[in-house]
Amino acid sequence: MASASVDKVQMSGGTNSTTQLRLSSGNGPVSRTVLKTPLRDALPSEIPVIDISGIFSASRDARVNVARQIRDAATNNGFFYIKNHGIPLEIPETACEKLLEFFRQPREIKERAHISQSKYFNGYKPPKSQRINPFESVDVRETFSWTYDPRHDPSVPDPAAIASHIARYLRYEDFYWEATENLPGFKEAIVTYWRSCLAVARALVRSFALSLDLPEDFFAEKFTHPDAALALNYYPPLPRPQEPAEQGEAEVSIGSHTDFQLFTILWQDNNGGLQVLNRQGQWINAKPIPGTFVVNIADYMQRITNDRYVSTVHRAQNYSGKERISMPFFFGFNLNESCGVLDSCVGEGGEKKYDEISCEEWVQRRARAMHREGEFLGK
């Protein structure tokens, strides 16, 4: 494990030691300077709660108001909560209940859905099989995951009619549903949750376009069959360390990382554990807020916005003493699509920091980096 260097910085009139946090990126290993200050809860100014009911309004002013708040959050810490999103409370709660039923089964039953049967990392990933950050511990979690399936997308009338240049990038399978048929209602609950997130994500893309001074339908052709996946995580409790540890010394529920594509919509249970690295280099808690989801910007969004929108490092450490469920929904353009830096994100006389890259190539680059830099069996 790489050692972390420590230096001193002056902040708020005092002296705080710092450490270097290493993690994977699409451009190789990178590092962040992290303050070795006690973990604290996020302030509303750091991770705001945004009422997104306006994105469903016929009023353009209401839609622009939401877009303006999204822009403020995306250019700050890249994280925000959403409320009044239109997803009934019972949908994520039912999915969570069904996941607990699945994860509490004997391992030999869960392994009927093992990823070894998948071409795309779909299915069940057992304990000690994932390490999202090669410079930290193996993730202390189990996961059930699956990728976009047009057969469950209400906007796709005939999956068999999908054009070949799109269909060849789709990565859906059936074995994980067949392996969970012993749990009545499991598939229905998970698919219902996925569809609900998909509907909100498609509405949010229009808001993101507005937030970037673009027409609302600017991205419409790029997410007809999106890279929309679920990673349904089960985190057993971790022992709380007596004092802050250097990177690699303490166990993590899921290691420090950024997400791949445009943005993530996360439902988390009430036990907490999500931590965000703010702009000052301090770890802060993104505590559960009933009735909300957490949204965070991902790497591809940061690229196409020329670094205006921030893909922020985050991790999870479950110190609640209880088992924890989180249900992140990852959303991005179709894998056959490509997007360069947006002209609206390049100021007068400025330059585009990134070359155009296809979504498939970007996702594969990120995954290869994790394979190359450490053990990885996951995203």
TORBAZA-855926 format. One record per residue (C-alpha): residue in one letter; y, z, x. Coordinates in steps of 0.02 Angstrom, whole numbers, plus 50000, padded with zeros to 5 digits. Example, Ala and Ser with C-alpha at 12.3 -4.5 7.8 and 13.67 -1.06 7.14 Angstrom:
a497755039050615
s499475035750684
END
This chain:
m500005000050000
a501714995350066
s502785009850123
a504485012250042
s506045013950148
v507315027250101
d509185027550132
k510715036450063
v512015030349938
q513595038449873
m513675039349684
s514745049849566
g515385060049711
g513655065449769
t512275059449883
n510705052249807
s509205046049903
t508515029149856
t506885019949878
q506375001749878
l505354995649730
r504314980149764
l503634968349633
s503034950449607
s504154936149552
g504054917449535
n504854916249705
g503704928449795
p503854947249820
v505574954549785
s506274972049796
r507504982949700
t508434998249761
v508005012949649
l508895029649637
k507745044549657
t508575053649515
p507665062149369
l507105050749229
r508305051749082
d508465044248909
a509435028048890
l511195028948822
p511645018048671
s512775008148786
e511285004148898
i510004999448765
p510954996848602
v510234996248426
i510684979648344
d510594976948157
i509924959148149
s509944957247960
g511384945047985
i510254932148068
f509474928847897
s511174927347811
a511924911347740
s513564917047817
r513894909447988
d515084923748027
a513664936148000
r512504926048113
v513844924448248
n514144943348242
v512314946748282
a512324933448419
r513834941648499
q512944958448507
i511394950148580
r512444941948715
d513234958748761
a511514966848777
a510734952048869
t512104952049001
n512014970949023
n510254978149046
g509324964348954
f508554976648831
f509004980748652
y508234987948493
i508224977948331
k508274985548157
n508294977647983
h507174964148053
g506214961247892
i504504967247953
p503814980447833
l503384996747921
e501574996147863
i501214979947959
p501354987148137
e500675003948081
t499104995848008
a498874985348165
c499045001248270
e497725010148165
k496514995648185
l496814995148372
l496425013548388
e494805010348295
f494394996548419
f494855005948578
r493965021948525
q492295012848515
p490965014548651
r491355003048797
e489794992548772
i490394987848598
k492154983548657
e491444972748795
r490734960748667
a492524953848673
h492624954348865
i493804942048951
s492364935149054
q491994924248902
s493754916948902
k494564902348992
y496294909748969
f496194928748993
n495984931448806
g494974945948740
y494614963648799
k495124969948971
p494274986449015
p494965001149117
k495434997949299
s495384979049277
q497254975449279
r498594977849410
i500204969849354
n501124976049508
p500144973349670
f501164986949757
e500735000649632
s499155008649563
v497904999649454
d498575000249275
v497875014849176
r497625004949017
e496454994248913
t497044978448827
f496544966648688
s497514950448702
w497594933048631
t498684917648643
y499544906348517
d498364899548386
p499084885748274
r497764889648142
h498724905648105
d500474898048117
p501194895247941
s502324881448009
v500834870748062
p500114861947908
d498664853547999
p498134860048171
a496994844948192
a498514833548183
i499434841448331
a499954828148456
s498824827448609
h500244830448733
i500504847348648
a498714851448600
r498074850748778
y499134865948821
l498494876748678
r497334890848730
y496544898448575
e494734903948557
d493624912648429
f492444924148526
y493614939248519
w493694938548329
e491804936448316
a491594951548431
t492674962548317
e491864958148151
n491104975648149
l492864982348112
p493364977847933
g495164971947923
f495424971148112
k495784952548126
e496834952347969
a497934966748030
i498204959248203
v498554941648140
t499764948448009
y500704957848144
w500744942148254
r501404931348112
s502774944048074
c503344944148255
l503274925148261
a504434923648111
v505704935648190
a505574926948359
r505954909948283
a507494917348198
l508034925848359
v507954909448456
r509314902848341
s510344918348379
f510074916248566
a510704898248551
l512264904348461
s512504917848591
l512564904248725
d513874893948630
l512574881148578
p512114874148407
e510904885648317
d509534872448317
f509784867848500
f508044873948551
a507144869248390
e506054855448464
k505514866648608
f504564879648509
t503584869948378
h501974877048454
p502644891248562
d501914901448701
a501744916248584
a500464929148640
l499994947148606
a499444960148734
l498874975148633
n498854990048750
y497955006648745
y498605019748866
p497675036148893
p498795050648947
l499285052349129
p499525068649223
r501375071549250
p501825072249436
q502685087849500
e504085077849582
p504645059649593
a503395049649696
e503595034749811
q502995018149743
g501105017249750
e500835036049758
a500785039549571
e499725031949434
v500585020049314
s500085015449137
i500734998049174
g501614994049336
s503414988649366
h503664970449316
t504714957649225
d504054946449086
f503734927849104
q504544917248971
l506044919148853
f505924936548777
t504714950048718
i504674959248551
l503844976248569
w503234988848443
q502805005648520
d502085021048438
n503015037648435
n502285044448597
g503485035448715
g503245030048894
l504255013948911
q505455014849059
v506825002449105
l507705000349273
n509554999649231
r510914990149325
q511305005449432
g509495006549491
q508995021549386
w507425022949280
i507865026749099
n506765030048947
a506755017248805
k506235030348679
p505395025248517
i506625023548372
p505755023148202
g505925006748111
t506444996848265
f505684985048391
v506224983448572
v506744966148633
n506924961848817
i507444946248910
a506134937549018
d506194927149176
y506294909549104
m507784914748998
q508634921649153
r508324905049243
i509024893749107
t510544904949084
n510934904249271
d510674923149287
r511914927149148
y510534935149045
v509554948349138
s507654949449150
t507514968049186
v506134977349275
h505154989349165
r503544999349166
a502605012249062
q502015029649107
n501175039148966
y501545057448998
s501445062148814
g499745070548828
k499135058848690
e498395041448682
r499755028148663
i499775010748584
s501044997148623
m501024979648549
p502104967348648
f502334949848576
f502824937648713
f503814922448657
g504254906448748
f504454887848727
n502944876548705
l502014875648870
n502244856748872
e504134858948867
s505404860349007
c507174866649018
g508454866949158
v509994877749179
l511074875949025
d512764867749051
s513574881348945
c513014894049076
v513874885449222
g515704889249239
e516994876749297
g516654872849479
g515034882749472
e513304877149521
k511594877749442
k510564890449538
y508854884049483
d507944867549472
e507164862649307
i505354868149292
s504114866049150
c503584881449053
e501764878649102
e502194877449286
w503284892949277
v501964903449191
q500634897449313
r501784901249460
r502034918949400
a500174921549371
r499714914149541
a500974925649626
m500134940749551
h498414934549601
r499014930749775
e499964946849804
g498674958849733
e497304962149608
f497744955049437
l496704951949284
g497914951849144
k499364942649071
END
